């Protein structure tokens, strides 16, 4: 057992070194050796020695998420180079053992590491990064697609607007993201079709993890009576746009200023998804503030007009766009938009690994920002990722002192990747470069193949 403990300790140190997770004067390490070791022991037990032990497999898995290639063959090639550099016997280039190791990797371990990184980063964020000392969390949903296999289709059905055999399975992802650090704090996934699988339902499953005093920035889709009431009960303030179907009358309610009113919403009828006991628990009336700034009608529970003006609300709500940028970083920069796994169990792990990788990069950015005394949001995510990939090989094989020195240089370089300040930037929601003029696949692929073969046979 003692040898296993030493082996685990070495694996944890190597895992943390891959991502330069060292404490600095401004911000502590993201994942402590004790916490990672405890999570591995809880979820995997005293594993036997393999070519792909849990943390090595997880490190390679995260490398796939960070790498532009993302192939299992690339991960196996990196493991081969590691073993040769360590003086160990070379491993096979067959991807089978690595894929089996990914299947053995517990999903709970990845989820615990990702949420621990996000929550620790949020808790350690500087007060100056927050809004008047309060934690602001951005909330939005998105979809990711995956290979069209029967198992994936059964768990994550394709869109109902697509014909069978022509679409791809889709998973819905809902996550609160920290405004101060950009870290993903929690997430919930589900299919895009079926009862209780919408964004609202997934968000309700995340509400117990919100804290008293939080502020949630949401788009107008979440501007509903029951969402507002549930969050208010937890001591969470909201700021959102008025739903387009709700009529706004600035003559009603208590006047706070020009086009700024306190209004009372009455409880609507019980929706099908809500049980009778929960409905009876809901307040019969809800007091909210409605204000209009620059043509936007905002709805909020921040009702003190003296301390929070309409322009303060508008300035805060404009930062909701950060969640769109964060989701773009996760889906486009890290490549989570189109997943690779052919089974739902590994799909869930693939999503969790991408979010863990994202939080690890955000941790580097936060330490770099704290060292330079700038806000973490001022730094480039893609620039930080490029620097981490450039330093990663040297970080893994350097000694303790040289690795710490390289980590300090890495943070210093990330701190220089400042985003340009572009106030009032407006861009069209359209693309200039046209896609290649390929014909669309309008029948299942196997039928298209048969037609091609039949045509060839006719000409033979």
N, C-alpha and C positions, 0 to 999 in steps of 0.2 A: 504493500500500500504506500510505503514511503517513496519507493521509486516512482510510482504513478503520480504522486504529489509533485515530485521534482520535474517529471516529464510535463505535467500540466502547467507548472509554473514557467518552464521554458517556453511552452507553446503560447501562453498568455503574453509573455514579454515579446516574443516574435510577432504575434498578432498585433499588438499595440504599436510596435515599431514600424510596421508596414504603413501606418497612417499617422506617424509622428505625433502620437498622443502623449505628449510630455507636459507636465505642469509648467506654467510660467508665473512670473510675479503678478501679472494682471488677471490671469484666469487659470484655474486648476485644470488637471487632466479630465477628459470627458468620461472615460471608463477606468475605474481603479482596478488594479490587479486583483484585489480581494473580491470585488463585485463580479468580475468576469469569471474568476475561478469558481465562485459559488454558483453562478448560473450554469456553468458547464457541468459541475458536479450534480446539480439538481436535475438537469434535463437529460444528461447522457450517462451518468453513473461512472464507474471505474472502467472505462473503455479499454480494450486491448490494443496493443501497438499495431498500427496498420500503415500502409503507404499514404492513406488519406485519413488521418485522425480528424476529429470534429473541427477544431479551430483552424487546422491547415485547409480543410475543405471549405470552411466558411471564408477564410482569407482569399482562396482562389475564386470562390463564388462572387465575393465582393469585387475582386479584380475583373471578373467578367462584366459586372455592372458598370464599372468605371471605364473599361476599355472600349474604344470604338469598334473593335472586332467583336467581342462578346461570344465567341464560339467556345465550345467545350474543348476542342482540339487545342486552342490557344492556352487554355488553363492547364491542360495536361503537359504541354510543352514547357510552360513556366515551372511546373512541378519537377519535370525532368532536369531542367537547368539548376533548380535549387538543390536537388539531391546530389548532382555531380559537383556543385560548388561546395557542398558539405562533406564530400568524400564518401558518400554513401553509394550503394549499388544503384545503377540507373533503373528507373521504372519504365514500364511499357508505355508506348505511345497510344495504346488502345484506350479509347474514351470510356469503355464500359465500367471499369472499376471506379472512376471518378463519378460517373453518373449514378452508380449505386451508392456511393458515399453521400452524394447530394440527397438521395432518397432517404438515407438513414438519418440525415441531419434533422434534428427536431425543429419544427416550425416555432414552437414556444421559445426556444433559445434565441432565434433570430428576432422574434418580436420583442422579447424582454430586453435584448441589447439595444434595439432601435429606439424603443420607448424610453429606456433609461438614459440613452444619449440625448434624446430630445428634451426630456424633462430636466435633466441636470444642466443642460445648456440654457434652458429657459430660467431656471432658478438662479443661475450664476450670472445672468445678463445684467449689465450695469443699469442703474436707475435712469441714467441719461438716455438710454436706448428706448425707454418705455414712454408711454403717453401720460404725463403728469404723475409719474411713479406707478402707474397701473399697467398690468399686463394686457396687451391687446392681441387677440387671436383672430386670424383670418379663416373664413370657412367657405369651402367650395367643393364641388364634386367634378369628377371627370371619368372618362372611360378608357380602358385599355383593351386591345384585341390580342388574340392568341391563335396558334395553329388550329386549323379546322379538323379536329379529331372527334370521334364519337364521344369519348370521355369528356372532353372540354365542352362539347355541345350539350351534353346532358347536365353539366353543372352550371355552365354559363351560356345559355342559348343565344343565338344570333338575333339581330333585330328582326322584329316581325314584318318589317317592310321589305325584307330581302327574301328571295326565293330559296328553298332548300337546296343545298349544295353550292350556292353562290356567295354566301356570306361567311363571316368569321365570328366565332364566339366572342362575346363582349362581357367584361366585368366592370361594374361600377365601383368607384373608389371615392370615399368621402373622408376628408382629413382636416382637422384644425391645424393651422400653421402659425407659428409665432411671428408677430410683426417685427419684433426687435431683433431676432436672430435668424429668422427664416427656417427654423427647425420644424420638422413634422413631429407633433406631440403625440398623436394617436391616429389611428385610421380604422376604417371599417370597409369591408368589401362585400359585394353581393352581386347576383345576376341583374341584368338590366330589364328582365321581364318577370312577371309574377307578383303575387300579393305580398306586400310588405317589403319590396325590394327597391323602392325609390330612394332618392337622395334624402328626403325628409325622414324616412324610416331609419336609414343608416345613421343619420345625424342624431336621432333620438337615442340610439344605442351608445353614442359617445358623450351624451350630456352628463352622466354621472362622473366623468373625469374632469369636468370643468370646475374651477375654483371660485369661491366667493370673492367678488371684486374684479373678476375678469370683465373685459369688454369684447364683444364679438362683432366683427364687421362681416356683413352678409349681403348678398345681392337680393333683388326684389323677390326672387322665388321663395325665399324663407320669411317673407313679411306676412306671417299668418298669426292669428289669435293664439292658437295653442302653442306654437313654438315660442312666442313672446312670453306667454304665461309660464311655461315650464322653465324657461331661463330665468325669469324674474323670481320664481320660487327658489332658485338656487343662488340668488344674489348676483346674477350675471346680467350686466347691462348689454343692450343691443344697439346697433346703429345700422340701418339698412335703408334702402329706397322704398318708397311707397309702391305697392303692387299695382300694376297697370289696370286691374279690374276693380280696384277699390276707389270709390268716389271720394274726393277730398274737398271739403267745404271749409274755407278759412273764416267763415262767419260764425261757425259753431265753436263751442268750447270756451275755455278761458284764454283771453288774449295775453300773450307774453311780449309781443312786439309785432312789427309789420310782417304779415304772413308767417306768424310764429304762434302756435296755439297748443294748449293742453286739451286733448280730446279724450272721450270715453268710448271704448269699444265694448259692445255687448257680446256675451258668449254665444256663438252660433250653435246650430244643431250638432248633435254628436255624430262624428264621422264613423265610417264603418270600421276603421282600424282601431278605434278606441273602445275599451270596455266601459260598462256603465259606472263602475266604481271610480275609475280614473276621471270620467266625465263629471261626476258629482263632486269630485275633489277640486276641479277647476273653478277659479273665481268667476262669478257671474258678470263682473265688469273689470275692465283693465284700463288704467290711465296711461296714456302715451303722449309724447310730444311730436307734433308735425310742424315742419318748417320748410320753407322753400328758399333755396339759394341757387342763383345762376341757372334757373330753370329746372333744378332737381328738387323733388319733394322728398325729404328725409323723414324717417320715423325712428324714434329713439326713446329709451327709458332714462336718458340723461336730461332730467326735467328742470334743473336749476338754470334758468336763463341768465342769472347774474354771473355765475362762474363759467358757464359754457355757452358762448354766443352761437348764433347760426353759422357764422363764418368759421368758428372753431370746429363745429360739426362737419362742415363742408371740407375743411382742410384734412380732417381725420378720415372722412369717408373716401377722399381721393386716394388715400394710401391702400384702399382695398384692392387696387389694381396689382399690388405686389403679389397677391396670391396667384394671379394669372401668370406672372413672370416665374414664380416658383414652380408651378405645375409645368410650365414650358421647360424649365431646367431639368425637372425630373423625367419628363416624357421625351423631350427632344435631345437634350445634351447627354443624359444618361441612357437614353434609348429604351425607356420603359413603355413607350407608346405601343410597340409591337413586341409581345413576349415570345419566347422560343419554346417553352416546355410543352409536352404533348399530353400531360396529365394534370388534372386540377390540383392535386396535392403539391406538385412541384411548382405550379403556377402561383399558388399562395406563397410559397417560399421565395419565388423569384420577385414577387412584389415586395415582400418584407426585406429582402436583401438590397433591392434598389433603394428603399427608404432608409435602411441602415447606412448604406454607402453615402447617400445624400446627407444624412445627419453628421457623418464623420467629416465630410468636406466642410459643412457648415461650422463644425467645431474648430477646424483650422482657421476659418475665416474670422470667427469670433475672437480667438486668441490673437490673431494678427491685428484685428481692429482695436482690441483693448491695448495692445502694445503700442500702437500708433496714436491712441486716443482719438479714434474716429468711430463713427457708428458702423456696425457690421453691415448694414444695408448699403453702405457706400462702396463696398468691394464687389468685384466681379466673380460670380460663381464659376463661370467657364475658365477664367484666368486661374483661379485657385486650383481647379481640377487639372489643368494642363501642367501646372507647377508640381502638383503632387505626383502625377504620373512620371514626370521627368526625374524626381528625386527618389522615387519609391525603391528602385533596385539598390541604390547606394544606402538607403536607410535600413534595409533588411540585413545587409551584410557588414555594416560598419560596427565597430566596437561601441561600448556604452557611451564613452566620452565623445567620440567622433560623431555618433548618431545624434547625440544631444546638440552638438555644434551644427550639424547639418539641419536639424530640425529648427534651430534658431534662424539660420539663413533662409530656410523655407518660409517661415512665418514672416520674416522681413521682406521677402520677395512678394508674398501674397499681399502684404500691407501696401505695396506699391501699385497693385492692380485696382486703381480707383475708377469707378464708373463716371462718365462725363455727366455734368449737371445740365439737364435739358428741360427747364421749366416750360409747361404748356405745350409739350411735344404732342403733335398730332400726326398719326400715320393712317393711311387707308387700310381697311381690313380686306386686303386683296393681294394677290401675288402677281409679279411682273413676268417671271420666267415661265413659259408655257411647258406643260409636260409633253413627253413624246407621244406622237399620235398613234398609239397602239389601239387595236380593236379591243373592245371589252368582252370579257368572258361571260356569255349569256346562258350557258348550259353548264352542268357539272363537268369537271375536268375529265373524268373517265369517258364521258360521252364525246367530248371534243376530241379526245385521242382516237376513239373508234372511228369517228368521221374522217380524220386525217388518214388513218390506215386504209379505210375503204376507198378514199380518193386515190391513194397511191396504188392500191390493188387494181382499180379500174384502168389506170394508165399503164400498168405493167404489161 
